[in-house]
């Protein structure tokens, strides 16, 4: 087990809870509703930028974002790939939205049996929607039925292989029941689908760091999260400093500037020739 102080230990464990699916956006992205987690990351508008370098692959097998540079050594603004779950999704029928909100209200009121019945009915009425399966997994977890929870999360992934939230919920479930290798694979599956998913990088880093004692595997994903979020989480910044101290790896996995050619110094002979005045030209008639 990684040697960490109790405060850091508690902080890292809390991060793993950030993968919980708690908002209506897990069912139908774009609908109004508050989100209590980090699983929905809005994709920026696509703009034309110079071609980016291919993503690096971390030792554990998960893709990493990569900072690109121009031929003159200037950073090219990184453009994250869009969340596949938020792009190209068919419109959700209004009645399905109403049914989901009603079922969610039951879940919020901790009426788990009625909420389960409501979401289960939705899986029959709307078999192409994966969100109700994610909620059924959440309810099964709350009621301490781990096998049913895992089955529901896997059904969500089967219904919609692009549902990032379903993968994150599955990974959290697997981690909580001690299936660390399976949780690792679930996070790798998320990042293979969408390498620019900040919570997947962060939770995979914590899994490697706190549970698998592999700080050298955690470091690239702490860096990826820091890179994708603009370094706006001081706590994660501190963890990254601490993990670098333990690994001794100071070179960035994400940002590797190209080696620019050294300026060529003029030799003494060349310098003397450059200093001599140019011969005057003469015209002979």
C-alpha positions as CSV (number, residue, x, y, z in Angstrom):
1,X,0.0,0.0,0.0
2,X,1.2,3.5,-0.8
3,X,2.4,5.4,2.2
4,X,0.2,8.5,2.5
5,X,-0.9,10.7,5.3
6,X,-4.5,10.3,6.5
7,X,-5.7,13.6,5.1
8,X,-4.3,12.8,1.6
9,X,-5.7,9.3,1.9
10,X,-9.2,10.6,2.6
11,X,-8.9,13.2,-0.2
12,X,-7.9,10.5,-2.7
13,X,-10.7,8.2,-1.7
14,X,-13.2,11.0,-2.0
15,X,-12.1,11.6,-5.6
16,X,-13.2,8.1,-6.5
17,X,-16.7,9.0,-5.5
18,X,-16.7,11.7,-8.2
19,X,-17.6,9.1,-10.8
20,X,-21.1,8.6,-9.3
21,X,-23.9,9.3,-11.8
22,X,-26.3,11.7,-10.1
23,X,-27.8,13.9,-12.7
24,X,-30.4,13.9,-15.5
25,X,-27.6,14.5,-18.0
26,X,-26.6,10.9,-17.5
27,X,-29.8,10.0,-19.3
28,X,-30.3,12.7,-21.8
29,X,-27.3,15.1,-22.1
30,X,-28.3,18.7,-22.6
31,X,-31.5,18.6,-20.5
32,X,-31.6,21.0,-17.6
33,X,-30.6,19.6,-14.3
34,X,-27.9,20.0,-11.6
35,X,-24.9,17.8,-11.7
36,X,-23.2,16.6,-8.5
37,X,-20.3,14.9,-10.2
38,X,-17.5,15.3,-12.7
39,X,-18.7,12.7,-15.2
40,X,-20.1,15.2,-17.7
41,X,-17.5,17.4,-19.3
42,X,-18.9,19.7,-21.9
43,X,-17.0,19.4,-25.2
44,X,-15.8,22.8,-26.7
45,X,-16.9,23.8,-30.1
46,X,-14.9,22.3,-32.9
47,X,-12.6,24.7,-34.6
48,X,-9.9,24.4,-37.2
49,X,-6.5,23.9,-35.7
50,X,-3.2,22.6,-37.1
51,X,-3.0,18.8,-37.0
52,X,-2.2,17.5,-33.5
53,X,0.3,14.8,-32.7
54,X,-1.2,11.4,-32.0
55,X,-2.0,10.6,-28.4
56,X,0.7,8.9,-26.3
57,X,-0.1,5.6,-24.6
58,X,0.7,5.3,-20.9
59,X,2.4,2.2,-19.7
60,X,-0.8,0.8,-18.3
61,X,-2.4,0.9,-21.8
62,X,-4.6,4.0,-21.6
63,X,-4.3,6.8,-24.2
64,X,-3.1,10.2,-23.0
65,X,-3.6,13.6,-24.5
66,X,-0.5,15.2,-26.0
67,X,0.6,18.8,-26.3
68,X,1.7,19.6,-29.8
69,X,4.1,22.2,-31.1
70,X,4.6,24.1,-34.3
71,X,7.8,23.7,-36.4
72,X,9.1,26.9,-34.7
73,X,8.6,25.4,-31.2
74,X,5.4,27.2,-30.2
75,X,2.6,25.4,-28.4
76,X,-0.5,24.6,-30.5
77,X,-3.6,25.2,-28.4
78,X,-5.0,21.8,-27.5
79,X,-8.4,21.0,-28.7
80,X,-10.0,18.1,-26.7
81,X,-12.0,15.6,-28.7
82,X,-15.7,15.8,-28.1
83,X,-17.4,13.5,-25.7
84,X,-18.9,10.8,-27.9
85,X,-21.8,10.4,-25.5
86,X,-22.8,14.1,-26.1
87,X,-22.4,14.1,-29.9
88,X,-24.7,12.5,-32.4
89,X,-27.3,11.3,-29.9
90,X,-30.8,11.0,-31.2
91,X,-33.5,13.2,-29.6
92,X,-35.1,11.8,-26.5
93,X,-38.9,11.5,-26.6
94,X,-40.6,14.0,-24.4
95,X,-42.6,11.3,-22.6
96,X,-39.3,9.5,-21.8
97,X,-37.9,12.7,-20.3
98,X,-41.0,13.0,-18.1
99,X,-40.9,9.4,-17.1
100,X,-37.2,9.7,-16.2
101,X,-37.8,12.8,-14.1
102,X,-40.6,11.1,-12.2
103,X,-38.4,8.1,-11.5
104,X,-35.5,10.3,-10.5
105,X,-37.8,12.1,-8.0
106,X,-38.5,8.8,-6.4
107,X,-34.8,8.0,-6.2
108,X,-34.0,11.4,-4.7
109,X,-36.7,10.7,-2.0
110,X,-34.9,7.4,-1.3
111,X,-38.0,5.4,-2.4
112,X,-35.7,2.8,-3.9
113,X,-38.3,0.1,-4.6
114,X,-40.6,2.4,-6.5
115,X,-37.7,4.1,-8.3
116,X,-36.4,0.7,-9.4
117,X,-39.9,-0.3,-10.7
118,X,-40.1,3.0,-12.6
119,X,-36.7,2.8,-14.2
120,X,-37.2,-0.9,-15.0
121,X,-40.4,-0.1,-16.8
122,X,-38.4,2.5,-18.8
123,X,-36.0,-0.1,-20.0
124,X,-39.0,-1.9,-21.5
125,X,-40.6,1.2,-22.9
126,X,-37.4,2.7,-24.3
127,X,-35.0,-0.2,-24.9
128,X,-32.6,2.1,-26.9
129,X,-31.9,4.4,-23.9
130,X,-29.0,3.4,-21.6
131,X,-29.6,6.0,-18.8
132,X,-32.3,4.0,-17.0
133,X,-29.9,1.0,-16.7
134,X,-27.3,3.3,-15.1
135,X,-29.9,4.3,-12.5
136,X,-30.9,0.7,-11.9
137,X,-27.2,0.0,-11.2
138,X,-27.1,3.0,-8.8
139,X,-30.2,1.7,-6.9
140,X,-28.8,-1.8,-6.7
141,X,-25.6,-0.4,-5.2
142,X,-27.5,1.6,-2.7
143,X,-29.5,-1.5,-1.7
144,X,-26.3,-3.6,-1.5
145,X,-27.0,-5.9,-4.4
146,X,-23.6,-5.8,-6.1
147,X,-24.2,-8.5,-8.7
148,X,-27.4,-6.8,-9.9
149,X,-25.6,-3.4,-9.9
150,X,-22.8,-4.7,-12.2
151,X,-25.3,-6.4,-14.5
152,X,-27.2,-3.1,-14.8
153,X,-24.1,-1.1,-15.6
154,X,-23.0,-3.6,-18.2
155,X,-26.4,-3.5,-19.7
156,X,-26.1,0.3,-20.0
157,X,-22.8,-0.1,-21.9
158,X,-24.3,-2.7,-24.1
159,X,-27.3,-0.5,-25.0
160,X,-25.0,2.5,-25.7
161,X,-21.3,1.7,-26.0
162,X,-20.7,5.5,-26.0
163,X,-22.2,6.1,-22.6
164,X,-19.2,7.5,-20.8
165,X,-21.1,7.7,-17.5
166,X,-22.0,4.0,-17.6
167,X,-18.3,3.1,-17.9
168,X,-17.4,5.4,-15.0
169,X,-20.2,4.1,-12.8
170,X,-19.1,0.5,-13.6
171,X,-15.5,1.3,-12.8
172,X,-16.5,2.9,-9.5
173,X,-18.6,-0.1,-8.6
174,X,-15.8,-2.5,-9.4
175,X,-13.3,-0.5,-7.3
176,X,-15.7,-0.4,-4.4
177,X,-16.0,-4.1,-4.3
178,X,-12.3,-4.6,-4.6
179,X,-12.1,-5.7,-8.2
180,X,-9.2,-3.4,-8.9
181,X,-8.0,-5.0,-12.1
182,X,-11.5,-4.9,-13.6
183,X,-11.9,-1.3,-12.5
184,X,-8.6,-0.4,-14.1
185,X,-9.8,-2.0,-17.4
186,X,-13.1,-0.1,-17.2
187,X,-11.2,3.2,-16.9
188,X,-9.0,2.2,-19.8
189,X,-12.1,1.4,-21.8
190,X,-13.4,4.9,-21.1
191,X,-10.1,6.5,-22.2
192,X,-9.9,4.3,-25.3
193,X,-13.3,5.7,-26.2
194,X,-12.5,9.3,-25.2
195,X,-8.9,10.0,-24.2
196,X,-9.8,13.5,-23.1
197,X,-12.1,12.5,-20.2
198,X,-10.7,14.3,-17.1
199,X,-12.6,12.2,-14.4
200,X,-11.4,8.9,-16.0
201,X,-7.8,10.1,-15.9
202,X,-8.1,11.3,-12.3
203,X,-9.9,8.2,-10.9
204,X,-7.5,5.9,-12.8
205,X,-4.6,7.8,-11.3
206,X,-6.0,7.4,-7.8
207,X,-6.7,3.7,-8.4
208,X,-3.0,3.2,-9.4
209,X,-1.7,5.4,-6.6
210,X,-3.8,4.5,-3.6
211,X,-5.0,0.9,-4.3
212,X,-2.4,-0.7,-6.6
213,X,0.8,1.0,-5.3
214,X,1.9,1.9,-8.8
215,X,2.8,5.7,-8.6
216,X,4.7,5.5,-11.9
217,X,1.4,4.5,-13.6
218,X,-0.6,7.1,-11.7
219,X,1.7,10.0,-12.6
220,X,0.7,10.2,-16.4
221,X,-3.0,10.3,-15.5
222,X,-2.6,12.9,-12.8
223,X,-0.7,15.0,-15.4
224,X,-3.5,14.3,-18.0
225,X,-6.2,15.5,-15.6
226,X,-4.1,18.6,-14.7
227,X,-3.5,19.3,-18.4
228,X,-7.1,18.9,-19.5
229,X,-8.5,21.0,-16.7
230,X,-6.0,23.8,-17.0
231,X,-4.4,23.0,-13.7
232,X,-7.3,24.6,-11.7
233,X,-7.3,22.0,-8.9
234,X,-4.7,22.9,-6.3
235,X,-5.2,19.6,-4.4
236,X,-4.5,17.5,-7.5
237,X,-1.5,19.8,-8.2
238,X,-0.2,18.9,-4.7
239,X,-0.7,15.2,-5.4
240,X,1.2,15.5,-8.6
241,X,4.1,17.1,-6.9
242,X,4.1,14.3,-4.3
243,X,3.9,11.5,-6.8
244,X,6.7,13.0,-8.8
245,X,8.8,13.0,-5.6
246,X,8.1,9.3,-5.1
247,X,8.7,8.3,-8.7
248,X,11.7,10.6,-9.4
249,X,10.2,11.2,-12.9
250,X,10.3,15.0,-13.6
251,X,9.9,14.7,-17.4
252,X,6.3,15.3,-18.4
253,X,4.3,12.5,-20.1
254,X,2.0,15.1,-21.7
255,X,4.1,18.1,-22.6
256,X,7.4,17.3,-24.3
257,X,8.7,20.3,-26.2
258,X,10.7,19.5,-29.3
259,X,14.5,20.0,-29.2
260,X,15.1,23.1,-31.3
261,X,18.4,23.3,-33.3
262,X,21.2,25.2,-31.6
263,X,22.1,28.5,-33.4
264,X,25.3,27.9,-35.4
265,X,28.2,30.0,-34.3
266,X,30.4,31.6,-37.0
267,X,33.9,30.2,-37.2
268,X,36.8,32.7,-36.9
269,X,37.5,32.5,-40.6
270,X,33.9,33.0,-41.5
271,X,33.7,35.9,-39.1
272,X,36.8,37.5,-40.7
273,X,35.3,37.0,-44.2
274,X,32.0,38.5,-43.1
275,X,33.9,41.5,-41.7
276,X,35.9,42.2,-44.9
277,X,34.3,44.8,-47.3
278,X,32.8,43.4,-50.5
279,X,35.0,44.0,-53.5
280,X,33.9,46.9,-55.7
281,X,32.6,46.0,-59.1
282,X,34.2,47.7,-62.1
283,X,32.6,48.2,-65.5
284,X,35.0,48.3,-68.5
285,X,33.7,49.8,-71.7
